[in-house]
C-alpha cells in the first residue's frame, strides 16, 4: 500500500481554520484525506508557537470509530518558543468498504483542549484472483475442472466467467459460461464436469471479466489409458479371449483382432472365435488406444464318443470331424490304438462304470462308460411264454432284443416300453434258450423247459398273430405232425405211453439245462459272436470251439482265441457252473 502525505508547502496556500490553543496555533494541512483500504494514511499537523516560551506536553490525538471498532493514534510533543513544526499522525485504515468516514482530531495542552473533524475517504478497489484446477485421471472416470474467483476487493464485485476445454489436436470439446457475484473477501467456485474423456492430453482456458478487470488462466491435464491384462487360450474347439483391468474387473467393448476378424468383448470382458483350421493365430487386444498382441497355436480338435455294445466297451476318436487313427486308448490297464475308423474296443464282462483315457496329441481326454446288466425273467402263462427284461434296479428295459432258441430254430423279438415280450407256445416244446441283449448292457441267457406242445387252435392262432415285438427273418419252424411236441390224436397212444414220453421230454430238458453247455453263434455286420454258457450244475472244462471263416482279429472274454489259417480256434480250460464267455471275431 502507498503511504499518503500532504505536502507541508501547500498548507499556506490551503490554510483551513486553525485550532487556537493558548499561544499555539494547530493547523491540519487538510480536512479530507483519500486512501485505499488496508493502507496507512498520514495526516500532517502544523503547530506554531509564536510566544517567547516553550510549551510542553502538547497531545495531538486522532480518534476514528468505524464498524463497531475504534482506531486511535496519538503523539505528545514540545514546541519551543517561536517554533513552527509539522507532526505526522499515521493511521492504518482497516479493510472496509469504500466511502467517506469522519475522524476526530483532538489537541490537548497544559491548560486547553481543542477538537476538529477530519474526513477520511476510503477508495474502492477491484482485485481478485482467478483459480483453476484439474486432475490427471485414468480413462473411464469423469474429469472435474474446478474454477473459482477469490475477491480481494473492499466492495462486492460482479462479472462473468468462461471455461474452454480443448483436446491435444486443438478441437474444442466443451465450454461453459456463467455470471458471478462475490462479496468483499469472499470466494465463488464452480465445477465443470468433462464426461469420460478419452485417453490423451487436454488444455483448459479460463477467462474472467469481473467489475471491469479481466483475468485469464490456462492449465493442462492428461487422461491415461487403463492398465489391462489379456488372456487368450484354446479350448473346446474355440479361441477364448478375456480382458481384465488391473483390479480384476472385466473390460467391456475392448477391440479384439483375430487374424483380421474384429470382435468386441461383452460385459464379462469375453470374446470368442471359432477357428476353421489348426495353426498359428494372431490375437490383438486394444483398450483405450493401447494394443497388445498375442499368438496362439490351434491344434486339431479331438472329440470322443463311447458306449457299450455286444459285450464290448467302444471308443471312437474324431479329429476335426474325421476318424483319427493311431490314438492310444487305455482301459483297465490295457492299451490299444484306434483303427482307421477311429475305433478302439475292449471286452467288459462285468457291469459297472468304466473309465477310458484317450491320449490325444494335445492332451488326455477321460470318458466314463456305464455298463449295466440285463436280467431275462421267463414265465409260462398258459399258452404264452412271457419274457420280462429288467436292469439291475428292477426297471424295465425297452428296445431290448430277446432271442428265443429251440432245437428247431431261433426267433427274435424287441421289448416295448414295459420291457416285456410275449411268445406264443403253439407247436413248441422241449428246452428253450432265452437271450436278452441291449446297447449299454451285459446280456443275460436263461433256459426254460416247456410242457408238451400246445395243440393248434383258433385261440392260439389269434394269440400268435397279436404277439408284440419285431420278429427277425429267422423263424422257428413248426414241428412236423407226429414228431415230438406235436399234438397226439386220441387213441393213438395209451396214456401210459404218453406219460412215459412226457417224462422223457422233461428229463431231456433238465439234462440240457443242468448238465450240458449252451453255445449260441450270431453274425452282426463284420462281427461274428460266439457265446458259451456252462451248465448250472457243473463246471465246463476243456471247452474247444472251431469255425471256418476269413478272420482278421479275434478276442475272447475267457480263455484263448487264435486264427489258424482260414479258421478260428477258441479254447477255455475251465468255466465255472453257470458262467458265460464271449468270443468276438472281426471278419475280413
C-alpha positions as CSV (number, residue, x, y, z in Angstrom):
1,X,0.0,0.0,0.0
2,X,1.1,3.5,-0.7
3,X,1.8,5.9,2.1
4,X,-0.1,9.1,1.7
5,X,1.2,12.5,3.0
6,X,0.1,16.1,2.3
7,X,2.9,18.4,1.5
8,X,3.6,21.0,4.1
9,X,4.3,23.6,1.4
10,X,0.6,23.5,0.4
11,X,-0.5,24.3,3.9
12,X,0.0,28.1,3.5
13,X,-2.0,28.1,0.2
14,X,-4.9,26.0,1.5
15,X,-4.9,27.1,5.1
16,X,-8.1,25.9,6.9
17,X,-9.3,27.3,10.1
18,X,-6.8,26.7,12.8
19,X,-7.2,25.4,16.3
20,X,-6.1,28.0,18.8
21,X,-4.7,26.6,21.9
22,X,-3.5,29.4,24.1
23,X,-0.5,30.9,22.3
24,X,-0.2,27.8,20.0
25,X,-1.7,27.5,16.5
26,X,-2.6,24.0,15.3
27,X,-3.3,23.7,11.6
28,X,-4.1,20.4,9.8
29,X,-2.9,20.6,6.3
30,X,-6.2,19.3,5.0
31,X,-9.7,18.3,6.3
32,X,-10.1,15.5,3.7
33,X,-7.8,12.5,3.1
34,X,-8.3,9.8,0.4
35,X,-6.7,6.4,1.0
36,X,-7.1,2.8,-0.2
37,X,-8.4,0.3,2.4
38,X,-5.8,-1.6,4.3
39,X,-3.2,1.2,3.8
40,X,-1.6,3.7,6.1
41,X,-2.9,7.3,5.9
42,X,-0.6,10.1,7.1
43,X,-2.3,13.3,8.4
44,X,0.3,16.2,8.8
45,X,-0.4,18.7,11.5
46,X,1.5,22.1,11.7
47,X,2.0,23.5,15.2
48,X,3.2,27.1,15.6
49,X,4.3,28.7,18.9
50,X,4.5,32.5,18.3
51,X,5.3,33.1,22.0
52,X,8.6,33.5,23.7
53,X,8.2,30.5,25.9
54,X,8.2,26.8,25.0
55,X,5.0,24.7,25.5
56,X,5.5,21.2,26.8
57,X,3.3,18.1,26.8
58,X,1.1,19.0,23.9
59,X,-1.0,16.0,22.9
60,X,-2.3,15.6,19.3
61,X,-4.8,12.6,19.0
62,X,-6.9,11.2,16.2
63,X,-10.0,9.1,17.0
64,X,-11.9,7.0,14.4
65,X,-14.8,4.8,15.2
66,X,-16.0,2.5,12.3
67,X,-18.0,-0.7,12.0
68,X,-18.1,-1.0,15.8
69,X,-14.4,-0.7,16.2
70,X,-12.3,2.3,17.4
71,X,-9.0,3.3,15.9
72,X,-6.7,5.8,17.8
73,X,-3.4,7.4,17.1
74,X,-1.6,9.9,19.4
75,X,1.6,11.9,19.7
76,X,2.9,14.2,22.5
77,X,5.3,16.9,21.6
78,X,7.1,20.1,23.0
79,X,7.0,23.2,20.9
80,X,9.8,25.7,21.5
81,X,9.4,29.5,21.6
82,X,8.9,30.9,18.1
83,X,8.9,27.4,16.7
84,X,6.7,26.1,13.8
85,X,6.8,22.3,13.1
86,X,4.8,19.6,11.4
87,X,3.7,16.5,13.3
88,X,2.6,13.4,11.3
89,X,-0.2,11.2,12.6
90,X,0.0,7.8,10.8
91,X,-3.2,5.6,10.9
92,X,-3.7,2.2,9.3
93,X,-7.0,2.1,7.6
94,X,-8.9,-1.2,8.0
95,X,-10.2,-3.2,5.0
96,X,-13.6,-1.7,4.8
97,X,-15.9,-0.7,2.0
98,X,-15.5,2.4,0.0
99,X,-16.9,5.7,1.3
100,X,-16.3,8.9,3.4
101,X,-15.6,8.4,7.1
102,X,-15.3,11.1,9.8
103,X,-12.4,11.1,12.3
104,X,-12.0,13.4,15.3
105,X,-8.8,15.5,15.8
106,X,-8.1,16.5,19.5
107,X,-5.3,18.8,20.7
108,X,-4.6,19.0,24.4
109,X,-2.3,21.3,26.2
110,X,-1.5,22.1,29.8
111,X,-4.5,24.4,30.1
112,X,-6.6,23.8,27.0
113,X,-8.4,21.2,24.7
114,X,-9.5,21.8,21.1
115,X,-11.4,19.4,18.7
116,X,-11.9,19.3,14.9
117,X,-13.4,16.8,12.4
118,X,-11.3,15.2,9.6
119,X,-12.8,13.3,6.7
120,X,-11.1,10.0,5.6
121,X,-12.2,8.9,2.1
122,X,-11.7,5.1,1.6
123,X,-11.3,4.3,-2.0
124,X,-12.9,1.4,-4.0
125,X,-10.6,-1.3,-5.2
126,X,-11.3,-4.2,-7.6
127,X,-8.9,-7.0,-7.0
128,X,-9.4,-10.8,-7.3
129,X,-7.6,-14.0,-8.1
130,X,-8.7,-16.4,-10.8
131,X,-8.2,-20.1,-9.9
132,X,-8.5,-23.3,-11.9
133,X,-7.5,-26.9,-11.2
134,X,-7.9,-30.3,-12.9
135,X,-6.9,-33.9,-12.1
136,X,-4.8,-36.3,-14.1
137,X,-7.1,-39.3,-14.3
138,X,-7.4,-42.8,-15.8
139,X,-9.8,-43.4,-18.6
140,X,-13.3,-44.4,-17.5
141,X,-13.8,-41.6,-15.0
142,X,-15.2,-38.1,-15.3
143,X,-12.8,-35.2,-15.3
144,X,-13.8,-32.4,-12.7
145,X,-12.4,-29.0,-13.6
146,X,-12.7,-26.6,-10.6
147,X,-12.8,-22.9,-11.3
148,X,-13.1,-20.1,-8.7
149,X,-12.7,-16.4,-8.1
150,X,-11.4,-15.1,-4.7
151,X,-12.1,-11.5,-4.1
152,X,-9.6,-9.1,-2.5
153,X,-11.9,-6.1,-3.2
154,X,-13.5,-4.0,-0.4
155,X,-16.8,-3.8,-2.3
156,X,-18.9,-6.5,-3.9
157,X,-17.8,-7.4,-7.5
158,X,-19.8,-8.9,-10.4
159,X,-19.0,-10.2,-13.8
160,X,-18.8,-13.3,-16.0
161,X,-16.5,-16.4,-16.4
162,X,-15.9,-18.7,-19.4
163,X,-14.3,-22.2,-19.5
164,X,-13.0,-23.8,-22.7
165,X,-11.6,-27.4,-22.9
166,X,-9.5,-28.4,-26.0
167,X,-8.1,-31.8,-26.9
168,X,-4.5,-32.3,-28.0
169,X,-5.4,-31.5,-31.6
170,X,-6.9,-28.1,-30.6
171,X,-10.5,-29.2,-31.1
172,X,-13.0,-27.6,-28.7
173,X,-14.7,-30.4,-26.7
174,X,-16.6,-28.5,-24.1
175,X,-17.3,-24.9,-22.9
176,X,-19.0,-23.2,-20.0
177,X,-20.2,-19.6,-19.5
178,X,-21.8,-18.1,-16.4
179,X,-22.2,-15.0,-14.3
180,X,-20.8,-14.5,-10.8
181,X,-21.1,-12.1,-7.8
182,X,-18.6,-12.1,-4.9
183,X,-18.7,-10.1,-1.7
184,X,-15.7,-8.4,-0.1
185,X,-13.1,-11.1,0.7
186,X,-15.5,-13.8,-0.5
187,X,-15.0,-16.7,-2.9
188,X,-17.1,-18.1,-5.9
189,X,-16.5,-21.7,-7.0
190,X,-17.9,-23.8,-9.9
191,X,-17.0,-27.4,-11.1
192,X,-17.2,-28.2,-14.8
193,X,-17.5,-31.9,-15.5
194,X,-16.0,-33.4,-18.7
195,X,-17.7,-36.7,-19.1
196,X,-15.4,-39.7,-19.6
197,X,-12.8,-38.0,-21.8
198,X,-10.7,-40.4,-24.0
199,X,-7.1,-41.0,-23.2
200,X,-4.8,-38.1,-24.2
201,X,-3.7,-34.6,-23.2
202,X,-6.2,-31.7,-22.7
203,X,-5.9,-27.9,-22.3
204,X,-8.2,-25.8,-20.2
205,X,-8.6,-22.0,-20.8
206,X,-10.5,-19.9,-18.2
207,X,-11.4,-16.2,-18.8
208,X,-13.0,-13.8,-16.3
209,X,-14.3,-10.2,-16.6
210,X,-15.2,-9.0,-13.2
211,X,-16.1,-5.4,-12.5
212,X,-14.1,-4.3,-15.5
213,X,-11.0,-6.3,-14.5
214,X,-10.0,-9.1,-16.9
215,X,-8.1,-12.2,-16.0
216,X,-7.1,-15.4,-17.9
217,X,-5.6,-18.7,-16.7
218,X,-4.6,-21.9,-18.6
219,X,-3.6,-25.4,-17.5
220,X,-3.5,-28.9,-18.9
221,X,-4.4,-32.4,-17.7
222,X,-3.9,-35.9,-19.0
223,X,-6.2,-39.0,-19.2
224,X,-4.2,-42.2,-19.0
225,X,-5.3,-45.5,-20.6
226,X,-6.4,-48.2,-18.3
227,X,-3.9,-50.9,-17.4
228,X,-5.2,-54.3,-18.5
229,X,-4.3,-57.9,-19.0
230,X,-5.3,-60.1,-21.9
231,X,-5.9,-63.9,-21.6
232,X,-6.0,-65.9,-24.7
233,X,-6.4,-69.7,-24.8
234,X,-7.9,-72.5,-26.9
235,X,-10.5,-74.9,-25.5
236,X,-13.4,-77.0,-26.8
237,X,-12.8,-76.0,-30.4
238,X,-12.7,-72.3,-30.0
239,X,-10.4,-69.4,-29.1
240,X,-11.4,-67.8,-25.8
241,X,-10.3,-64.2,-25.2
242,X,-10.7,-62.4,-21.8
243,X,-9.7,-58.9,-21.0
244,X,-9.5,-57.7,-17.3
245,X,-8.3,-54.5,-15.7
246,X,-5.5,-54.5,-13.2
247,X,-8.1,-54.7,-10.3
248,X,-9.7,-57.7,-11.9
249,X,-12.8,-56.1,-13.3
250,X,-13.8,-57.0,-16.9
251,X,-13.4,-54.6,-19.8
252,X,-16.5,-54.3,-22.0
253,X,-16.0,-53.2,-25.5
254,X,-12.3,-54.0,-25.9
255,X,-11.4,-54.4,-29.6
256,X,-10.2,-57.9,-30.4
257,X,-8.5,-58.7,-33.8
258,X,-8.1,-62.4,-34.6
259,X,-6.3,-62.7,-37.9
260,X,-8.2,-59.7,-39.3
261,X,-11.6,-60.6,-37.8
262,X,-12.7,-57.8,-35.4
263,X,-14.6,-58.6,-32.3
264,X,-15.6,-56.8,-29.1
265,X,-15.7,-58.1,-25.6
266,X,-19.0,-58.4,-23.8
267,X,-20.0,-57.3,-20.3
268,X,-17.9,-60.1,-18.8
269,X,-14.8,-59.0,-20.8
270,X,-15.0,-62.1,-23.1
271,X,-15.0,-62.7,-26.8
272,X,-14.9,-66.0,-28.7
273,X,-13.6,-67.0,-32.1
274,X,-14.1,-70.4,-33.8
275,X,-11.1,-71.3,-36.0
276,X,-11.7,-73.2,-39.1
277,X,-8.3,-74.8,-39.4
278,X,-5.5,-75.6,-37.0
279,X,-2.4,-73.5,-37.0
280,X,-1.0,-70.3,-35.5
281,X,-3.3,-67.4,-34.8
282,X,-2.5,-63.7,-34.0
283,X,-4.7,-62.1,-31.5
284,X,-4.6,-58.3,-30.9
285,X,-6.4,-56.6,-27.9
286,X,-6.8,-52.9,-27.9
287,X,-8.0,-51.0,-24.8
288,X,-8.1,-47.2,-24.7
289,X,-5.9,-46.9,-27.8
290,X,-3.2,-49.3,-26.4
291,X,-2.8,-52.6,-28.3
292,X,-1.2,-55.8,-27.1
293,X,-0.5,-58.8,-29.3
294,X,-0.6,-62.4,-28.5
295,X,0.0,-65.6,-30.6
296,X,-1.8,-68.9,-30.1
297,X,-1.4,-72.3,-31.7
298,X,-4.7,-74.0,-32.5
299,X,-4.3,-77.8,-32.6
300,X,-6.6,-80.3,-34.2
301,X,-9.8,-80.6,-32.4
302,X,-10.4,-84.1,-30.9
303,X,-13.8,-85.4,-30.0
304,X,-14.5,-88.7,-28.3
305,X,-17.7,-90.8,-28.2
306,X,-18.1,-94.0,-26.3
307,X,-20.6,-96.8,-25.4
308,X,-21.1,-100.5,-24.6
309,X,-22.4,-103.0,-27.1
310,X,-22.2,-106.7,-27.7
311,X,-20.0,-107.3,-24.7
312,X,-17.5,-104.6,-25.6
313,X,-16.7,-101.1,-24.5
314,X,-16.0,-99.0,-27.6
315,X,-14.4,-95.6,-28.0
316,X,-14.3,-93.6,-31.2
317,X,-11.9,-90.6,-31.7
318,X,-12.5,-87.9,-34.3
319,X,-10.1,-85.2,-35.3
320,X,-11.9,-82.2,-36.8
321,X,-14.8,-84.5,-37.5
322,X,-12.8,-87.2,-39.2
323,X,-11.7,-90.6,-37.8
324,X,-8.4,-90.3,-36.1
325,X,-6.2,-93.4,-36.5
326,X,-3.4,-94.4,-34.1
327,X,-4.6,-92.7,-31.0
328,X,-3.7,-94.5,-27.8
329,X,-6.7,-95.6,-25.6
330,X,-6.3,-97.0,-22.1
331,X,-8.9,-99.2,-20.4
332,X,-8.3,-101.2,-17.2
333,X,-4.6,-101.3,-17.8
334,X,-4.9,-102.3,-21.4
335,X,-3.6,-100.0,-24.2
336,X,-4.8,-100.1,-27.7
337,X,-4.7,-97.7,-30.7
338,X,-7.6,-96.6,-32.8
339,X,-8.1,-98.2,-36.2
340,X,-8.7,-96.5,-39.5
341,X,-12.3,-95.7,-38.5
342,X,-11.2,-94.2,-35.2
343,X,-12.4,-97.1,-33.0
344,X,-10.8,-98.9,-30.1
345,X,-12.7,-101.7,-28.3
346,X,-12.3,-103.7,-25.1
347,X,-14.1,-106.6,-23.5
348,X,-16.1,-105.9,-20.4
349,X,-17.7,-108.9,-18.6
350,X,-19.0,-107.2,-15.5
351,X,-21.4,-104.3,-15.0
352,X,-20.1,-101.0,-13.6
353,X,-18.8,-97.6,-14.5
354,X,-15.6,-97.8,-16.6
355,X,-13.1,-95.1,-17.1
356,X,-11.4,-94.8,-20.5
357,X,-8.5,-92.5,-21.1
358,X,-7.8,-91.2,-24.6
359,X,-4.3,-89.8,-25.2
360,X,-4.6,-87.3,-28.0
361,X,-1.6,-85.3,-29.2
362,X,-3.0,-82.3,-27.4
363,X,-3.7,-84.0,-24.0
364,X,-5.7,-86.6,-22.2
365,X,-9.4,-87.0,-22.5
366,X,-11.2,-89.1,-19.9
367,X,-14.6,-90.6,-20.6
368,X,-16.8,-92.8,-18.4
369,X,-18.8,-95.6,-19.9
370,X,-21.7,-97.1,-17.8
371,X,-22.2,-100.8,-18.3
372,X,-25.4,-102.3,-17.0
373,X,-26.6,-105.8,-16.5
374,X,-29.8,-107.3,-18.1
375,X,-31.9,-109.9,-16.5
376,X,-34.2,-112.1,-18.6
377,X,-37.1,-113.4,-16.5
378,X,-39.1,-116.0,-18.4
379,X,-42.6,-117.2,-17.3
380,X,-45.1,-119.5,-18.9
381,X,-48.7,-118.2,-18.8
382,X,-51.0,-120.9,-20.2
383,X,-50.0,-121.0,-23.9
384,X,-47.7,-117.9,-23.9
385,X,-44.1,-117.6,-22.9
386,X,-43.7,-114.1,-21.3
387,X,-40.2,-112.8,-21.0
388,X,-39.6,-109.7,-18.9
389,X,-36.3,-107.8,-19.3
390,X,-35.1,-105.8,-16.3
391,X,-31.9,-103.9,-15.3
392,X,-30.0,-104.3,-12.0
393,X,-32.5,-102.0,-10.3
394,X,-35.5,-103.9,-11.5
395,X,-36.6,-101.3,-14.0
396,X,-38.0,-102.5,-17.4
397,X,-35.6,-102.1,-20.3
398,X,-37.3,-101.1,-23.6
399,X,-35.9,-101.7,-27.1
400,X,-34.0,-104.8,-25.9
401,X,-33.6,-107.8,-28.2
402,X,-34.9,-111.1,-26.9
403,X,-33.7,-114.2,-28.8
404,X,-35.7,-117.4,-28.3
405,X,-33.8,-120.5,-29.4
406,X,-35.0,-124.1,-29.5
407,X,-33.7,-127.2,-31.3
408,X,-36.0,-126.2,-34.2
409,X,-34.6,-122.7,-34.8
410,X,-34.4,-119.1,-33.5
411,X,-36.8,-116.2,-33.3
412,X,-36.1,-112.7,-32.1
413,X,-38.3,-110.0,-30.5
414,X,-37.9,-106.4,-29.3
415,X,-39.3,-105.3,-26.0
416,X,-41.7,-102.4,-25.7
417,X,-41.7,-99.7,-23.1
418,X,-42.7,-102.2,-20.4
419,X,-39.6,-104.3,-21.2
420,X,-41.7,-107.4,-22.0
421,X,-42.3,-109.7,-25.0
422,X,-44.8,-112.5,-25.4
423,X,-44.0,-115.6,-27.4
424,X,-46.9,-118.0,-28.5
425,X,-46.1,-121.6,-27.5
426,X,-48.0,-123.1,-30.4
427,X,-46.1,-126.1,-31.7
428,X,-43.1,-125.6,-29.3
429,X,-41.8,-128.0,-26.7
430,X,-38.6,-129.0,-25.0
431,X,-35.9,-126.7,-23.7
432,X,-35.8,-123.1,-24.8
433,X,-32.8,-120.8,-24.5
434,X,-33.7,-117.1,-24.0
435,X,-31.1,-114.4,-24.5
436,X,-31.6,-110.7,-23.8
437,X,-29.3,-108.1,-25.2
438,X,-29.3,-104.3,-25.4
439,X,-26.9,-101.5,-26.1
440,X,-25.1,-100.4,-22.9
441,X,-25.9,-103.7,-21.1
442,X,-24.3,-107.1,-20.5
443,X,-26.8,-109.6,-21.8
444,X,-28.4,-112.5,-20.0
445,X,-29.2,-116.0,-21.1
446,X,-31.8,-118.2,-19.4
447,X,-33.3,-121.6,-20.2
448,X,-36.8,-122.9,-19.5
449,X,-38.4,-126.3,-20.1
450,X,-41.7,-126.2,-22.0
451,X,-44.6,-128.6,-21.5
452,X,-45.7,-130.8,-24.4
453,X,-46.6,-128.8,-27.5
454,X,-49.9,-126.9,-27.4
455,X,-52.4,-128.1,-30.0
456,X,-53.3,-125.7,-32.8
457,X,-56.5,-123.8,-32.1
458,X,-58.1,-120.6,-33.3
459,X,-57.4,-119.1,-29.9
460,X,-53.7,-120.0,-30.2
461,X,-53.5,-118.6,-33.7
462,X,-55.1,-115.4,-32.6
463,X,-52.6,-115.2,-29.8
464,X,-49.7,-115.8,-32.2
465,X,-50.9,-113.1,-34.5
466,X,-51.3,-110.5,-31.8
467,X,-48.0,-111.1,-30.1
468,X,-46.0,-107.9,-29.8
469,X,-42.4,-107.2,-30.8
470,X,-40.4,-107.1,-34.0
471,X,-39.5,-110.5,-35.3
472,X,-36.4,-111.3,-37.3
473,X,-36.3,-113.2,-40.5
474,X,-35.1,-116.4,-38.8
475,X,-38.2,-118.3,-37.8
476,X,-38.9,-121.2,-35.5
477,X,-40.3,-123.9,-37.8
478,X,-43.4,-125.7,-36.5
479,X,-42.7,-129.4,-35.6
480,X,-44.0,-131.8,-38.2
481,X,-47.1,-133.9,-37.4
482,X,-46.3,-136.9,-35.4
483,X,-42.9,-135.7,-34.1
484,X,-42.1,-134.8,-30.5
485,X,-44.0,-131.8,-29.4
486,X,-46.9,-132.2,-31.9
487,X,-50.4,-132.9,-30.8
488,X,-51.2,-136.6,-30.3
489,X,-54.6,-137.7,-31.6
490,X,-56.9,-139.5,-29.1
491,X,-56.4,-143.3,-29.0
492,X,-53.1,-143.1,-30.9
493,X,-51.0,-143.8,-27.7
494,X,-52.1,-145.3,-24.5
495,X,-52.0,-143.0,-21.5
496,X,-49.0,-144.9,-20.1
497,X,-47.0,-144.3,-23.3
498,X,-48.0,-140.6,-23.1
499,X,-46.8,-140.4,-19.5
500,X,-43.5,-142.1,-20.4
501,X,-43.0,-139.7,-23.3
502,X,-43.6,-136.6,-21.2
503,X,-41.2,-137.9,-18.6
504,X,-38.6,-138.5,-21.3
505,X,-39.0,-134.9,-22.6
506,X,-38.8,-133.4,-19.1
507,X,-35.7,-135.4,-18.3
508,X,-34.0,-134.4,-21.6
509,X,-34.8,-130.7,-20.9
510,X,-33.5,-131.0,-17.3
511,X,-30.3,-132.7,-18.5
512,X,-29.7,-130.0,-21.1
513,X,-30.2,-127.1,-18.7
514,X,-28.2,-128.6,-15.8
515,X,-25.5,-130.9,-17.4
516,X,-24.7,-129.6,-20.9
517,X,-23.2,-126.3,-22.0
518,X,-25.1,-123.9,-24.3
519,X,-23.5,-122.4,-27.3
520,X,-25.0,-119.6,-29.4
521,X,-23.5,-118.2,-32.6
522,X,-24.6,-115.0,-34.4
523,X,-23.2,-112.7,-37.1
524,X,-23.6,-108.9,-37.0
525,X,-22.2,-107.0,-40.0
526,X,-18.4,-107.6,-39.9
527,X,-18.5,-109.3,-36.5
528,X,-19.1,-112.9,-35.6
529,X,-20.0,-113.7,-31.9
530,X,-19.9,-117.0,-30.1
531,X,-21.4,-117.2,-26.6
532,X,-20.9,-120.2,-24.4
533,X,-22.7,-120.8,-21.0
534,X,-21.6,-123.5,-18.6
535,X,-24.1,-125.9,-17.2
536,X,-25.8,-124.9,-14.0
537,X,-24.7,-128.0,-12.0
538,X,-21.1,-128.4,-13.0
539,X,-18.1,-126.6,-14.4
540,X,-17.3,-126.6,-18.1
541,X,-13.8,-128.0,-18.7
542,X,-11.6,-128.2,-21.7
543,X,-14.0,-126.4,-24.0
544,X,-13.0,-126.0,-27.6
545,X,-14.7,-124.3,-30.5
546,X,-13.6,-124.1,-34.1
547,X,-15.1,-122.2,-37.0
548,X,-14.0,-121.8,-40.6
549,X,-14.0,-118.2,-41.7
550,X,-11.9,-115.3,-43.0
551,X,-10.9,-113.6,-39.7
552,X,-8.6,-110.6,-39.3
553,X,-8.9,-110.3,-35.5
554,X,-10.2,-112.3,-32.6
555,X,-10.9,-111.5,-28.9
556,X,-12.3,-113.5,-26.1
557,X,-13.5,-112.7,-22.6
558,X,-12.3,-116.0,-21.3
559,X,-9.7,-118.5,-22.5
560,X,-7.5,-118.0,-25.6
561,X,-8.5,-117.4,-29.2
562,X,-6.3,-117.6,-32.3
563,X,-6.5,-117.5,-36.1
564,X,-5.1,-120.6,-37.8
565,X,-5.2,-120.0,-41.5
566,X,-8.9,-120.0,-42.6
567,X,-10.3,-121.0,-39.2
568,X,-10.7,-119.7,-35.7
569,X,-9.9,-121.8,-32.6
570,X,-11.2,-120.9,-29.2
571,X,-10.4,-122.9,-26.1
572,X,-11.3,-122.5,-22.4
573,X,-9.6,-124.6,-19.7
574,X,-12.5,-124.2,-17.2
575,X,-15.7,-122.1,-16.9
576,X,-17.5,-122.1,-13.5
577,X,-21.0,-123.5,-13.3
578,X,-23.5,-121.1,-14.9
579,X,-20.6,-118.9,-16.2
580,X,-20.6,-117.2,-19.6
581,X,-17.8,-116.3,-22.1
582,X,-17.9,-114.5,-25.4
583,X,-15.7,-114.7,-28.5
584,X,-15.7,-111.9,-31.0
585,X,-14.3,-112.3,-34.5
586,X,-13.7,-109.4,-36.8
587,X,-14.3,-110.7,-40.4
588,X,-12.2,-109.6,-43.3
